[in-house]
Amino acid sequence: MRRLTAAACCVVLLAGSSASLPARESKFDEFEFRGCQRMISRLDNFAAALTDPISPQLHGLIRVYGGRKVERGEVQLYIQRIREYLIARRPVDPRRFDVTFGGYREKAGADLFVFVQGVTPREATPTVSEKEVVFRKGAFKASRLDCARTPSAK
């Protein structure tokens, strides 16, 4: 009887967890780059979802968008630091997520998606064509994203 009750509980738990999984991708969050600590708190929530033992089949996608006015190297540095942060500081298996360039929007930022393995996430949604982007003089200062660096890389 105990085994039957334990098995029934497992079935109920599994049924409940799979019912809450997205049938296609689901937008987890979106934010503009307005400070490193704000970005880190959003990434912490995303990492918690991807490492939740109840949903080991979830995968993530982060699409990084440059703004209409951007410094050279800015988008690439955001992509690099986000990836490093999730792997080194919030040990998310790098096979469980990807960070990609989504194009350009009015303001620089990111969209975060979660989905079940095998689901193809929707296309990027840039709102500004590359021809309209103004590249500011100078290079993006990497120190602006030091909060996302791994301790050994500082």
C-alpha positions in Angstrom: 0.0 0.0 0.0 2.9 2.4 0.8 4.5 1.7 -2.6 1.2 2.4 -4.3 0.7 5.7 -2.4 4.3 6.8 -3.2 3.8 5.9 -6.9 0.6 7.8 -7.0 2.3 10.8 -5.5 5.0 10.7 -8.1 2.5 10.5 -10.9 0.6 13.5 -9.5 3.9 15.5 -9.1 5.1 14.6 -12.7 1.7 15.4 -14.2 1.6 18.7 -12.4 5.1 19.7 -13.5 4.6 18.7 -17.1 1.3 20.6 -17.2 3.2 23.8 -16.3 5.8 23.4 -19.0 5.4 25.6 -22.1 4.0 23.9 -25.2 6.2 26.3 -27.3 8.7 28.9 -26.1 7.5 31.2 -23.4 8.9 34.7 -22.8 10.4 34.5 -19.4 11.4 38.2 -19.1 12.6 41.2 -21.0 14.6 44.2 -19.9 16.6 47.1 -21.1 20.3 47.5 -20.1 20.0 50.1 -17.4 22.7 49.0 -15.0 24.6 45.9 -14.3 22.9 45.0 -11.0 19.5 45.1 -12.6 20.7 42.7 -15.3 22.2 40.4 -12.7 19.0 40.1 -10.8 17.1 39.2 -14.0 19.7 36.6 -14.9 19.5 35.1 -11.4 15.8 34.5 -11.8 16.4 33.0 -15.3 19.2 30.7 -13.9 16.8 29.6 -11.1 14.3 28.5 -13.7 16.8 26.6 -15.7 18.3 24.8 -12.8 15.0 23.9 -11.1 15.1 20.1 -10.5 11.4 19.8 -11.2 11.8 21.0 -14.8 15.1 19.4 -16.1 13.8 19.5 -19.6 13.6 23.3 -19.8 16.1 25.2 -22.0 16.7 28.9 -22.3 17.4 31.4 -24.9 18.6 35.0 -24.4 18.4 37.4 -27.3 20.5 40.4 -26.9 19.6 43.6 -28.8 21.7 46.6 -29.4 20.2 50.1 -29.2 19.7 52.7 -31.9 22.8 54.4 -30.5 25.5 51.9 -29.6 29.2 51.8 -29.0 31.4 49.4 -31.0 31.7 46.1 -29.2 28.9 46.8 -26.7 26.5 44.0 -27.9 29.3 41.4 -28.1 30.4 42.2 -24.6 26.9 41.9 -23.2 26.6 38.5 -24.9 29.9 37.3 -23.5 29.3 38.5 -20.0 25.8 37.1 -19.8 27.1 33.7 -20.9 30.1 33.8 -18.5 27.9 34.9 -15.6 25.3 32.1 -16.1 28.0 29.4 -16.4 30.5 30.5 -13.8 28.5 32.3 -11.1 25.1 30.5 -11.4 26.3 27.1 -12.6 23.9 26.6 -15.4 24.9 23.8 -17.8 25.9 25.6 -21.0 24.0 23.0 -23.0 20.8 24.3 -21.4 20.8 27.8 -22.8 22.1 30.0 -25.7 22.8 33.7 -25.9 22.4 35.2 -29.4 22.4 38.6 -31.1 18.8 39.6 -32.0 19.5 42.8 -34.0 18.8 46.4 -33.0 15.9 48.1 -31.1 15.3 51.6 -29.9 16.9 50.7 -26.5 19.5 48.0 -25.9 18.2 45.1 -23.9 17.4 41.4 -23.9 14.5 39.0 -24.2 14.7 35.8 -22.1 12.8 32.7 -23.2 12.3 29.2 -21.7 11.2 26.2 -23.8 11.2 22.4 -23.8 14.0 20.7 -25.7 13.0 20.2 -29.3 10.9 23.4 -29.5 12.1 26.0 -32.0 12.0 29.5 -30.4 10.4 32.3 -32.4 12.5 34.6 -34.6 14.2 37.7 -33.2 12.2 40.9 -33.3 14.5 43.8 -34.1 12.7 47.2 -34.6 15.6 49.2 -36.0 17.5 48.3 -39.2 21.2 48.2 -39.1 21.3 51.2 -41.5 19.6 53.3 -38.8 22.1 52.5 -36.1 24.4 55.2 -35.0 27.8 53.9 -33.8 29.2 56.3 -31.2 32.9 57.1 -31.2 35.1 55.0 -29.0 34.7 51.5 -27.7 32.3 50.3 -25.0 34.1 50.2 -21.7 34.2 46.7 -20.4 34.4 47.9 -16.8 30.7 48.9 -17.1 29.9 45.2 -16.9 32.4 44.1 -14.2 29.6 43.0 -11.9 28.9 40.1 -14.3 32.5 39.0 -14.6 33.7 35.9 -12.9 35.9 36.6 -9.9 38.9 35.0 -11.5 38.5 37.1 -14.6 38.6 40.5 -12.7 
